Amino acid sequence: MPAFYNWHIHLLQRRALEPWFRRMPRSTVLEIGCGVGRWTRRLARAGHDVLGLDLSSLMVQEASRRGRADGARCRFLVADIADLPLRRRFDRIVGVTVLQHVLDADRFSACLRSLADHLADDGLMVLLEAAPRRSTGRCNSDVFVARSEREWTDAFAAAGLACAAIEAVDPAPFKIWFLPWYKRLPRWVAVPLLLLVTAATLPIDLLTARWGRATSWHKVFVLAHAGGRRR
């Protein structure tokens, strides 16, 4: 995607996540699907003890290189969320647009159970994922699925997790209407149209997130063990 679109997405994610990051006392943190360590390094610089996981060894290599380059005290590991090789639990678990790429239903459930097992008794899990109010396959692909908000909360409950909060990220619907067309159009048409859609979307997303849960495509789920304790 063009740089302006990636900047737009990062801005919305940061705006949605920062309040939860600021509230975190210095903690042990597990970031799943860390990629090149964008959030891992940010949390480490804030004083947290952070471990970033990714399924891709290339991503982990690059995340480690960037961590060394900017002096962030964090560690990275190649690992599968569904079968974590860790023998510890964490005060916080963070995931940003990771589980929406787990397409298989059984594997998705296994990932949530594994994460619940690695969350401390009084810990919190913060997940930002595609979660429209109603089921839709409009933007689904062979690497992505948009589960409805209800599907997410049902899956959390099955894993022994309860939602402490659900918050909107991007209430404006324009980009979701347009994105299925983006790859069908010639690039010289698609990119300018995407720029227009992004420009129209950004102020709405920034101004209406507090009230826009019903139309938001992405949600932040803040989770704890059901009943307040790990079962």
Backbone torsions as a table, in degrees:
resi	resn	phi	psi	omega
1	MET	NA	153.1	179.4
2	PRO	-61.2	155.0	-176.7
3	ALA	-59.8	-36.6	-178.2
4	PHE	-65.3	-33.5	179.3
5	TYR	-72.2	-42.5	177.6
6	ASN	-63.0	-37.9	175.6
7	TRP	-61.1	-44.1	179.1
8	HIS	-59.1	-46.5	-179.9
9	ILE	-64.1	-44.1	179.9
10	HIS	-62.3	-41.2	179.2
11	LEU	-60.2	-44.6	-179.7
12	LEU	-67.3	-41.1	178.2
13	GLN	-63.2	-45.1	-179.4
14	ARG	-62.8	-42.6	178.9
15	ARG	-60.9	-38.2	-178.6
16	ALA	-75.6	-34.0	-174.0
17	LEU	-89.6	-31.1	-173.2
18	GLU	-54.7	-41.9	179.0
19	PRO	-57.9	-37.0	179.6
20	TRP	-75.8	-34.3	176.3
21	PHE	-67.6	-39.6	-178.9
22	ARG	-65.8	-30.8	-178.3
23	ARG	-79.1	-9.1	-174.9
24	MET	-77.6	121.1	167.4
25	PRO	-65.5	164.6	178.8
26	ARG	-57.4	123.3	-165.9
27	SER	-139.0	167.5	164.7
28	THR	-87.4	128.6	-172.7
29	VAL	-127.7	135.2	171.5
30	LEU	-111.2	121.9	172.8
31	GLU	-106.6	125.1	178.9
32	ILE	-93.8	148.4	179.5
33	GLY	55.6	49.5	-169.2
34	CYS	-72.0	-16.4	-178.3
35	GLY	59.9	-129.5	-179.1
36	VAL	-87.9	12.6	173.3
37	GLY	84.9	25.9	-178.0
38	ARG	-56.2	-49.6	-178.6
39	TRP	-87.3	-32.8	178.8
40	THR	-55.7	-49.9	-178.0
41	ARG	-66.6	-35.6	178.6
42	ARG	-63.7	-43.6	179.5
43	LEU	-69.0	-37.7	178.6
44	ALA	-64.0	-40.7	179.8
45	ARG	-65.4	-23.5	177.7
46	ALA	-82.6	-0.2	174.7
47	GLY	103.6	4.1	-180.0
48	HIS	-84.2	154.9	174.3
49	ASP	-91.0	103.4	-166.6
50	VAL	-117.2	135.4	172.1
51	LEU	-118.2	123.6	177.8
52	GLY	-104.2	133.5	179.4
53	LEU	-115.2	143.3	170.9
54	ASP	-151.3	150.8	179.6
55	LEU	-75.5	-20.9	-176.6
56	SER	-94.6	122.4	177.6
57	SER	-66.4	-32.3	178.2
58	LEU	-65.3	-41.0	177.2
59	MET	-63.2	-43.2	-178.9
60	VAL	-64.8	-40.0	177.0
61	GLN	-60.8	-44.7	-179.4
62	GLU	-68.9	-39.5	177.5
63	ALA	-61.1	-41.9	178.7
64	SER	-64.0	-41.8	178.9
65	ARG	-62.4	-45.0	-179.8
66	ARG	-67.2	-36.0	178.1
67	GLY	-62.6	-43.7	177.9
68	ARG	-65.1	-38.4	-176.2
69	ALA	-66.3	-37.1	-178.4
70	ASP	-102.9	9.1	173.2
71	GLY	75.0	15.3	179.2
72	ALA	-74.7	130.2	-179.0
73	ARG	-90.0	85.4	179.5
74	CYS	-145.1	162.8	-178.6
75	ARG	-123.1	155.4	-177.5
76	PHE	-133.3	148.8	-175.5
77	LEU	-146.2	137.7	171.7
78	VAL	-80.2	120.5	-176.3
79	ALA	-160.2	156.2	178.1
80	ASP	-100.7	124.3	-177.4
81	ILE	-58.8	-36.7	-176.2
82	ALA	-68.5	-17.6	-177.1
83	ASP	-144.9	67.4	-175.2
84	LEU	-70.6	134.8	-179.2
85	PRO	-89.0	21.9	-173.4
86	LEU	-95.0	144.8	177.2
87	ARG	-117.9	50.6	179.9
88	ARG	-155.1	164.5	176.0
89	ARG	-120.1	160.4	-170.5
90	PHE	-123.6	147.6	176.7
91	ASP	-66.4	-35.1	-179.1
92	ARG	-137.4	142.3	171.1
93	ILE	-124.7	131.8	-176.3
94	VAL	-124.9	136.4	174.5
95	GLY	-144.9	129.6	-177.8
96	VAL	-120.7	109.3	-179.8
97	THR	49.2	55.9	-178.9
98	VAL	-112.0	-56.4	-173.3
99	LEU	-70.2	-17.2	175.7
100	GLN	-67.3	-12.3	177.2
101	HIS	-97.1	1.8	175.0
102	VAL	-93.3	101.6	-170.6
103	LEU	-82.9	-38.8	-176.5
104	ASP	-69.1	129.6	-174.4
105	ALA	-63.7	-42.7	-179.9
106	ASP	-66.0	-40.6	179.3
107	ARG	-67.0	-38.8	176.9
108	PHE	-59.5	-46.4	178.6
109	SER	-63.3	-39.7	179.2
110	ALA	-63.7	-38.0	177.9
111	CYS	-61.9	-45.6	-178.6
112	LEU	-66.5	-39.6	177.5
113	ARG	-63.7	-41.2	179.2
114	SER	-63.4	-42.6	179.1
115	LEU	-65.0	-41.4	177.9
116	ALA	-60.8	-38.3	179.3
117	ASP	-66.3	-24.6	-177.5
118	HIS	-99.2	5.4	178.3
119	LEU	-96.0	130.3	179.0
120	ALA	-59.6	158.9	-176.4
121	ASP	-51.8	-44.6	-178.8
122	ASP	-105.9	23.7	-177.0
123	GLY	-82.7	169.6	176.4
124	LEU	-127.1	143.4	175.3
125	MET	-113.9	130.3	-179.9
126	VAL	-118.1	112.6	-178.4
127	LEU	-119.8	129.9	173.2
128	LEU	-111.5	116.6	-173.5
129	GLU	-143.8	158.9	171.3
130	ALA	-65.9	122.4	-175.3
131	ALA	-155.4	71.3	178.3
132	PRO	-63.3	158.9	-178.7
133	ARG	-60.6	-39.5	-179.5
134	ARG	-119.0	152.4	178.4
135	SER	-62.4	137.5	176.4
136	THR	-156.1	139.7	176.7
137	GLY	-101.2	15.8	-172.3
138	ARG	-54.1	-43.4	-176.5
139	CYS	-109.8	6.9	-178.8
140	ASN	-64.2	151.4	179.1
141	SER	-147.0	-170.7	179.1
142	ASP	-78.7	1.4	177.0
143	VAL	-130.9	8.7	-173.5
144	PHE	-153.1	141.0	173.0
145	VAL	-139.5	133.9	178.1
146	ALA	-97.0	95.3	176.0
147	ARG	-76.0	146.0	179.1
148	SER	-70.7	161.2	178.3
149	GLU	-55.8	-40.1	179.8
150	ARG	-66.1	-38.4	177.5
151	GLU	-62.8	-39.2	177.0
152	TRP	-63.4	-50.4	-175.5
153	THR	-66.0	-34.3	175.4
154	ASP	-64.9	-41.4	179.6
155	ALA	-67.0	-38.0	176.3
156	PHE	-61.2	-46.5	-179.0
157	ALA	-60.7	-40.2	179.4
158	ALA	-64.2	-26.2	178.7
159	ALA	-91.2	3.7	179.3
160	GLY	82.5	24.5	-179.4
161	LEU	-114.8	147.0	178.6
162	ALA	-124.1	146.6	-179.4
163	CYS	-82.7	119.1	172.2
164	ALA	-83.3	-26.2	178.4
165	ALA	-162.1	149.9	171.2
166	ILE	-134.1	123.5	-175.2
167	GLU	-130.1	149.8	-179.7
168	ALA	-76.7	153.8	177.0
169	VAL	-119.0	-48.1	-171.9
170	ASP	-141.3	80.0	-174.7
171	PRO	-68.2	-27.5	-176.9
172	ALA	-66.5	131.1	-173.7
173	PRO	-88.4	-4.2	-167.4
174	PHE	-61.1	-43.7	-175.0
175	LYS	-68.6	-31.4	178.3
176	ILE	-69.3	-34.2	174.7
177	TRP	-64.7	-37.8	-172.6
178	PHE	-86.8	-35.3	-170.7
179	LEU	-54.8	-38.4	177.7
180	PRO	-60.3	-21.5	179.9
181	TRP	-90.7	-14.4	-169.9
182	TYR	-56.9	-46.9	-176.9
183	LYS	-81.8	-10.0	179.5
184	ARG	-85.3	-21.1	-175.9
185	LEU	-93.0	154.5	172.0
186	PRO	-58.3	144.3	-174.9
187	ARG	-59.1	-35.0	-178.6
188	TRP	-68.3	-17.6	174.0
189	VAL	-95.3	-43.0	-172.6
190	ALA	-64.9	-43.9	-175.0
191	VAL	-66.5	-48.4	176.4
192	PRO	-60.0	-37.8	177.9
193	LEU	-65.3	-40.8	177.7
194	LEU	-63.4	-37.8	176.7
195	LEU	-61.8	-43.5	178.0
196	LEU	-63.7	-43.9	179.3
197	VAL	-63.2	-43.0	-179.7
198	THR	-64.0	-43.2	179.2
199	ALA	-63.2	-37.8	178.8
200	ALA	-73.3	-30.4	-175.5
201	THR	-77.7	-41.3	-169.3
202	LEU	-55.0	-51.4	-178.0
203	PRO	-63.2	-34.5	178.7
204	ILE	-66.3	-44.8	178.8
205	ASP	-60.6	-42.3	-176.7
206	LEU	-70.7	-33.7	-173.9
207	LEU	-90.0	-22.1	-171.3
208	THR	-115.4	5.9	-175.3
209	ALA	-59.2	-34.9	-177.5
210	ARG	-63.5	-30.5	-176.4
211	TRP	-113.2	2.8	-168.7
212	GLY	-101.4	26.1	-176.9
213	ARG	-59.6	-36.3	-175.6
214	ALA	-63.2	-34.0	-176.7
215	THR	-104.3	-6.7	-176.4
216	SER	-66.9	133.4	178.5
217	TRP	-77.0	-42.2	176.7
218	HIS	-103.9	150.6	177.2
219	LYS	-132.6	151.9	167.4
220	VAL	-98.7	121.2	175.2
221	PHE	-104.5	125.6	175.2
222	VAL	-108.8	119.5	-168.5
223	LEU	-122.6	148.1	173.5
224	ALA	-136.4	168.0	174.3
225	HIS	-62.7	136.1	178.8
226	ALA	-57.8	132.5	-178.4
227	GLY	81.7	1.6	176.8
228	GLY	85.8	-6.5	179.5
229	ARG	-135.3	152.5	176.2
230	ARG	-69.9	132.4	180.0
231	ARG	-95.7	NA	NA
